[in-house]
Amino acid sequence: MELLIPLIAGLALIWLIGRGVPWNAKLMTVVVTLAVIVVILLLERNDLWPEAFRRR
């Protein structure tokens, strides 16, 4: 649940912002957003995330 709720909220926000945008641009936005989320999660899980940004 810790990952699912922010992911759904982010995708809903992308959908709301991109309502007038062509489908290929929406798809690219979703792909880039998910890639950023995955990179951040991998960095955090492998202790490579900067100490200043870690949750306490």
Steps between C-alpha positions, in 0.01 A plus 500: 500500500789733569590501131160444341316811624764758388530319167125519436489863611790587267342326204168675568679835511675427171162409348338821622784721377527332162135488399558706184834338416536236223519136608864452408601795721290361788660160459848650502415702813378189680810302395738772618313545828504127574870482411577781745300323772684173438842670506420678826376176659809309388730769636314509830485122543872457421611774744630720219248778569656814658467514877332842489205361299437185705184458700552480871 
